[in-house]
């Protein structure tokens, strides 16, 4: 009987930890402010993640990296299985609106294509969930409400 109670207690504690770390939604790096575009950030859903590249990076044709994740004992483990990139970047020029690349940008992107990674990339980082943000390797990410984008 004691063994069953102990096992039940272990199951309850591990389930509570999993529930308390629900991350569904978009988490933006550094702050919760949104201007003309989003900074880099993670979109989590159940056991999948998508890391979106900073929208102000006008020179990077790679837009997202995605796959699966898990959290155990303060460690988040990512397994990247795909990336999305713009298939055609045309006309490199300087843009007066600016970017993080000293105003250098690609003038036009083609369509977004998904590329499955031949070799899955598995990596881990420290993880902590706070009241207003999460920390991945001590970098803060703030939850952003994206509900206005669908209106």
N, C-alpha and C positions, 0 to 999 in steps of 0.2 A: 504494500500500500504506500509506503514512504517513497519507494522508487517511482511509482506512478505520479505522486504529487510533485516530486522533484522534476520529473520529465515534463509535466504540465506547466510548471513554473518556468522552466527553460524555454518552452515553446512560446508561452505568453510574452516573455521578455524579448525574445528575438523577433516576434511578430510586431510588438509595439515599436521596436527600433526601426523596422522596415517601413511601417506605416508613417512614422514621424519624419521619414526622409523622402516623402513623395515630392518630386521636383517638377511635375508637369508644368510646362510653360516655357517662356523665353527668359533667359537670365543674361543681362548685358554686363560687360566688364566695366569696372571703375565707377559707374554712377547710374542713377535711374532716370537721367534726362535724355530726351530724344529731340534732336534738332532736324536737320535736313536728311539725316540718315542714321542708321544704328551703328554703334560701335560693335566690335566683335562680341560674340556671345553664344551660349548653348541653348538649344531647344531640347527639352527632355520630355519624353512620353513613355510611360510604362518602363520598358527596359531598353529603349532606343534613345540615341542622342544625335544631334546635328550641330556641328560647330559652324557658325556663319562668320565669314571673314568680315572685318571692318568695312562698311560700305564707303568709307572715305578713301580706301586704298584703290585708287584708280588704275594702278598698274598690274594688279594681280588678277589674272583670268580665272584662278581657282576661287570659287564662291563659297563652297561648303565642303565639310568632311563629316561623314556620318557612320553610324554603326550601332553597336550595343554597349551597354554599360552595366556595372553592378557596384554596389556600395557595401563594404564589410569592414567593421572595426575601424572607422575613420579613414578608410582608403577607398578611392573611387578608381575603378579599373575600366578603361576604354578599350574597345576592340573596333578599330576603324575598318570598315568593309567596302566603302565607296567614297568617291569625291565627285563634286559637280563643278564643272568649269564651263566658261563660255567657249564655244568651239571656234569662233572667228573674231579676232580683235583687229579692227581696221583703223588706220590713221592715228598714229601717235602724235599728240600735240600738247600744248600747255593750255590750261583752262583757268580763266580768271576767278572762277568760284573756288578753286583750290582743292587740294587733297592732302593726304599725309605724305605724298610723294612729290613735294615741292611743285605742285600744280601740274605735274606731268600725268596725263591720263590717256587711255585709249578712247578715241572718239566715238566708236560704235562697237557694241558687243553683238555677237551672233546669238544663236539660241543656246540655252543651257543644256548641256549633255551630262549624263551620269556615267561615270566610269567605275566599274567594279575593280577593286584592288586585287591583283593576282595573289599577293601575299598580304594577309590581314595584319594590321599593325596593332599590337597590344601594348598598352602602357598604363602605368598607375600613377596616382598623385594623392597627396593628403587631401582630405575632405572634411569640412565642418559646416553644419547648417546653423546659422544664427537667426535671430528674430527677423531682421530686415534684409539679409543677404546670405549667400553661400560663399565659402572660401574653397578654392581649388589651388593647391600649392601656395596658400596664403594670398592669392589674388582674389579680390572681392568681385562678385557678380550679383547684380540686383535684378529682381523680377520686374519685368516690363509688361504692362497690360496692352495686348495687341488686339483687343476686341474691336477697337475703332477702325481697324484696317478692313474689316469685312462689311462695313456699312456703306 
